[in-house]
Amino acid sequence: MALAIRKSTFSVLATARCIVPREFRSLSSLPETNEDVAQDVAKRSTGRRIRFQNPALEYRHVYPEFLPDPNPKWRNTLREKMERADMLKRRSQIDIPEFYVGSILAVVISDPHAQGKTNRFVGICIERKGCGLRAEFTLRNVVDHQGVEIRYDLYDPTIQSIQIIRLEKRLDDKLFYLRDALPEYSTFSFDMDPEILPEGTPVPVNPVQVKLKPKPWLERWERQELKGVANIEEHLKENDRVRRELRKTPWEKYDLMKQYRKTIPAEDQNEIWGEVHNQLNQLKLSRKKMFKKRPVTTPKTQLA
């Protein structure tokens, strides 16, 4: 009986191994930080030259919307597969670049009520969430001393172009505290020139720490572990500090089940990336060829 179970288990594992492409088979777990990636590469080098780097290490950051919802309640394998096919078709029509929370983007959408039938908005990305075709991002800018936020569906057919003005990350995963910060941290000119990073350079992390305006705030920022805010303690009273200590949950970082529910298993990620790897690579190469064929124009010098 035990021998039969072992044989059946081996056959299932062999079948699963055949489904996953060769470049994904050696990846048993996905490192979470850059240091883990470096250690993983060092362990696999063993004195020989590595011909390629596993794309799954960076795909989960560059294309987070391809990963399904970690909550099993919202999982549907057939729907997710069909959505990935639609997402690849949409990416063949429009260039959706790599961006993160903290990057400055310029989005052009079709607007029948605008003068030129299009509307262009520039702002900093303060949130990126959602899975599949429900992926969305929010841009914020201060226009005429008024904070303006626009939420876009990433695969909205009315979006004509998404341009990266400044590619960078911030210290926090969400920048909602910019709503209570000084206006200069959310003010960006609509005529900003795009900053082009050399190919292969890591995405820079902007270490700026914003200053919040006095209370009242939209949220209790003192109860969140924020790295990008500098002056929270200046606006707190003794009661606020006491309540913050009472509501701390330091044990959550040791809750393995909570971490498991918020992540996608490595096996599921390997299967997804193995499915869309070739199409994403072909789109990336075609975009590079199109970019090289574009005529180079020197920017105009502005007189003071």
Legacy VTK file of the C-alpha trace (Angstrom):
# vtk DataFile Version 3.0
C-alpha trace
ASCII
DATASET POLYDATA
POINTS 304 float
0.000 0.000 0.000
2.804 2.367 0.931
4.633 1.507 -2.290
1.520 2.311 -4.356
1.115 5.659 -2.622
4.752 6.517 -3.301
4.399 5.595 -6.976
1.252 7.681 -7.391
2.882 10.643 -5.625
5.926 10.353 -7.885
3.733 10.262 -11.008
1.864 13.404 -9.905
5.123 15.230 -9.199
6.550 14.148 -12.539
3.455 15.392 -14.355
3.632 18.749 -12.534
7.331 18.977 -13.380
6.594 18.544 -17.062
4.109 21.414 -17.031
6.530 23.940 -15.553
9.141 25.254 -18.037
12.773 24.395 -17.548
13.834 27.852 -16.374
11.279 27.713 -13.525
11.992 24.191 -12.248
14.980 25.093 -10.077
12.987 27.757 -8.227
11.572 26.160 -5.095
10.860 29.409 -3.264
10.763 33.047 -4.277
13.052 35.372 -2.285
11.314 38.378 -0.783
14.162 40.905 -0.755
17.110 41.883 -2.936
19.484 40.346 -0.405
17.674 37.013 -0.691
17.930 37.209 -4.460
21.682 37.817 -4.252
22.143 34.894 -1.849
20.027 32.636 -4.049
22.071 33.493 -7.140
25.308 32.992 -5.226
24.230 29.548 -4.049
23.340 28.411 -7.564
26.438 29.810 -9.256
28.920 27.108 -8.003
31.784 28.541 -10.015
30.048 28.448 -13.400
28.661 31.364 -15.359
24.891 31.902 -15.148
23.479 32.409 -18.629
20.237 33.958 -17.499
18.433 35.175 -14.400
15.097 33.645 -13.536
12.448 36.153 -14.615
10.056 34.991 -11.901
12.200 36.823 -9.354
11.205 40.170 -10.849
7.905 39.357 -12.568
5.992 39.394 -9.279
7.096 43.023 -8.783
6.829 44.230 -12.393
3.541 42.461 -13.198
1.768 42.055 -9.847
-1.680 42.058 -11.495
-0.942 38.697 -13.166
-0.922 37.031 -9.752
-4.394 36.050 -8.496
-5.982 37.098 -5.229
-4.317 35.316 -2.275
-7.718 34.819 -0.639
-9.023 31.378 -1.703
-12.553 32.746 -1.483
-11.995 34.855 -4.608
-9.998 32.299 -6.590
-11.271 30.878 -9.877
-8.724 29.135 -12.084
-10.717 29.364 -15.316
-11.556 33.044 -14.879
-7.945 33.881 -14.006
-6.661 32.083 -17.105
-9.105 33.925 -19.360
-8.241 37.249 -17.748
-4.523 36.675 -18.316
-5.214 36.062 -22.006
-7.204 39.313 -22.218
-4.446 41.185 -20.374
-1.833 39.968 -22.853
-4.033 41.056 -25.785
-4.460 44.480 -24.210
-0.701 44.792 -23.649
-0.145 44.090 -27.348
-2.244 47.195 -28.147
-0.831 49.593 -25.543
2.501 49.837 -23.762
1.910 49.432 -20.017
5.308 50.274 -18.511
6.818 49.202 -15.229
5.894 51.485 -12.337
5.538 51.385 -8.576
3.928 53.323 -5.769
5.853 56.597 -5.702
6.450 56.794 -9.460
5.259 59.862 -11.360
3.077 59.001 -14.352
1.294 60.787 -17.172
-1.915 59.093 -18.326
-3.825 60.058 -21.473
-7.432 58.866 -21.750
-10.094 59.481 -24.353
-12.661 62.029 -23.197
-15.492 62.996 -25.569
-16.168 66.149 -23.544
-12.587 67.473 -23.700
-11.412 69.958 -26.300
-9.085 67.566 -28.091
-11.162 64.478 -27.223
-8.358 63.432 -24.865
-7.466 64.248 -21.285
-3.945 64.078 -19.833
-3.223 63.937 -16.118
0.144 63.881 -14.347
0.517 62.719 -10.784
2.280 60.515 -8.281
1.051 56.965 -7.823
-0.194 56.672 -4.234
-1.786 53.229 -4.519
-1.699 50.174 -6.736
-4.009 47.259 -6.027
-6.252 44.638 -7.568
-5.719 41.417 -9.476
-6.336 40.545 -13.104
-8.593 42.876 -15.052
-9.605 44.521 -11.765
-6.109 45.968 -11.297
-6.149 49.709 -10.689
-3.877 52.564 -9.610
-4.450 56.047 -8.214
-2.617 59.244 -9.183
-2.508 62.390 -7.062
-1.556 65.965 -7.901
-2.276 69.423 -6.510
-3.879 71.600 -9.186
-4.698 75.232 -8.389
-4.104 74.624 -4.667
-6.607 71.767 -4.690
-5.691 68.114 -4.244
-6.918 66.003 -7.162
-6.889 62.211 -7.272
-7.884 60.038 -10.222
-8.257 56.283 -10.036
-7.594 54.377 -13.271
-8.277 50.808 -14.242
-4.970 49.495 -15.528
-6.589 47.703 -18.466
-9.240 50.310 -19.203
-9.760 50.475 -23.005
-10.178 54.271 -22.819
-6.534 54.672 -21.744
-4.494 55.721 -24.763
-1.036 55.918 -23.219
0.795 55.585 -19.901
4.111 57.435 -19.721
6.643 57.184 -16.927
7.897 60.627 -15.951
9.998 59.463 -13.017
10.464 55.808 -12.115
11.127 55.363 -8.409
9.838 53.768 -5.238
9.000 55.217 -1.836
9.574 53.980 1.692
5.938 52.901 2.158
3.608 50.677 0.151
0.811 53.272 0.153
1.054 57.054 0.135
-2.373 58.018 1.424
-0.731 60.265 4.008
0.064 62.714 1.210
-3.548 63.871 1.620
-2.609 65.289 5.029
0.898 66.397 4.026
2.044 69.789 2.848
0.993 70.555 -0.752
4.541 70.743 -2.101
4.976 66.984 -1.682
2.084 66.331 -4.100
2.588 69.153 -6.615
3.962 68.214 -10.034
4.053 70.236 -13.217
2.154 68.922 -16.217
5.141 69.900 -18.385
7.683 67.721 -16.567
10.306 66.150 -18.811
10.586 62.364 -18.435
13.683 61.110 -16.648
15.149 58.136 -18.514
17.111 55.594 -16.474
19.854 53.545 -18.174
18.778 50.009 -18.954
19.679 47.508 -16.273
19.915 49.998 -13.404
17.884 49.145 -10.286
14.798 51.174 -9.510
15.835 53.989 -7.131
14.150 54.384 -3.764
13.304 57.965 -2.825
14.095 58.376 0.906
12.122 61.616 1.285
10.093 61.999 4.483
7.085 64.280 4.204
5.787 66.641 6.864
2.165 66.404 7.877
-0.111 69.342 8.531
-1.600 69.742 12.020
-4.604 67.661 13.007
-7.331 66.707 12.185
-6.077 63.933 9.882
-8.026 61.632 7.618
-6.556 58.577 9.343
-4.684 57.807 12.532
-1.255 57.822 10.961
0.464 57.434 14.338
-0.900 53.866 14.618
0.620 52.818 11.306
4.286 51.982 10.933
5.112 54.673 8.384
8.674 55.296 7.256
7.968 58.228 4.962
6.591 60.657 7.560
8.932 62.841 9.607
6.880 64.849 12.117
4.149 62.598 13.502
5.365 62.920 17.092
5.105 66.699 16.963
1.317 66.571 16.583
0.585 63.870 19.168
-0.701 64.300 22.690
-0.065 62.001 25.612
-3.436 60.277 25.132
-2.599 59.541 21.508
0.666 57.883 22.502
-1.036 55.775 25.177
-3.728 54.563 22.767
-1.091 53.782 20.173
0.761 51.536 22.623
-2.466 49.758 23.588
-3.324 48.947 19.978
0.081 47.663 18.922
0.208 44.100 17.581
3.907 43.098 17.548
3.021 39.392 17.411
1.579 39.607 13.918
5.007 39.427 12.296
5.335 35.905 13.731
1.895 34.789 12.491
2.857 32.361 9.738
-0.732 31.598 8.755
-1.486 35.283 8.215
1.586 35.618 6.017
0.580 32.497 4.089
-2.907 33.890 3.430
-1.422 37.091 2.012
0.981 35.408 -0.420
0.702 33.211 -3.489
2.523 29.845 -3.217
5.662 29.512 -5.317
4.182 26.582 -7.261
1.232 28.691 -8.407
3.540 31.545 -9.375
5.748 29.223 -11.438
2.742 27.940 -13.344
1.491 31.469 -14.062
4.844 32.832 -15.178
5.446 29.748 -17.292
2.185 30.494 -19.084
2.806 34.181 -19.857
6.617 34.277 -19.956
7.013 33.931 -23.734
4.330 36.497 -24.585
5.705 39.073 -22.153
9.216 38.608 -23.507
8.046 39.034 -27.096
6.157 42.217 -26.186
9.207 43.553 -24.387
11.495 42.885 -27.363
9.040 44.438 -29.822
8.777 47.580 -27.655
12.572 47.878 -27.632
12.741 47.588 -31.424
10.052 50.230 -31.842
11.848 52.535 -29.420
15.122 52.214 -31.345
13.388 53.102 -34.625
11.967 56.333 -33.235
13.687 59.546 -34.382
15.773 61.228 -31.716
14.860 64.857 -31.057
16.876 67.167 -28.844
14.868 68.969 -26.154
14.313 72.680 -26.652
16.190 74.989 -24.328
13.977 77.275 -22.302
15.072 80.865 -21.952
15.079 82.290 -18.434
LINES 1 305
304 0 1 2 3 4 5 6 7 8 9 10 11 12 13 14 15 16 17 18 19 20 21 22 23 24 25 26 27 28 29 30 31 32 33 34 35 36 37 38 39 40 41 42 43 44 45 46 47 48 49 50 51 52 53 54 55 56 57 58 59 60 61 62 63 64 65 66 67 68 69 70 71 72 73 74 75 76 77 78 79 80 81 82 83 84 85 86 87 88 89 90 91 92 93 94 95 96 97 98 99 100 101 102 103 104 105 106 107 108 109 110 111 112 113 114 115 116 117 118 119 120 121 122 123 124 125 126 127 128 129 130 131 132 133 134 135 136 137 138 139 140 141 142 143 144 145 146 147 148 149 150 151 152 153 154 155 156 157 158 159 160 161 162 163 164 165 166 167 168 169 170 171 172 173 174 175 176 177 178 179 180 181 182 183 184 185 186 187 188 189 190 191 192 193 194 195 196 197 198 199 200 201 202 203 204 205 206 207 208 209 210 211 212 213 214 215 216 217 218 219 220 221 222 223 224 225 226 227 228 229 230 231 232 233 234 235 236 237 238 239 240 241 242 243 244 245 246 247 248 249 250 251 252 253 254 255 256 257 258 259 260 261 262 263 264 265 266 267 268 269 270 271 272 273 274 275 276 277 278 279 280 281 282 283 284 285 286 287 288 289 290 291 292 293 294 295 296 297 298 299 300 301 302 303
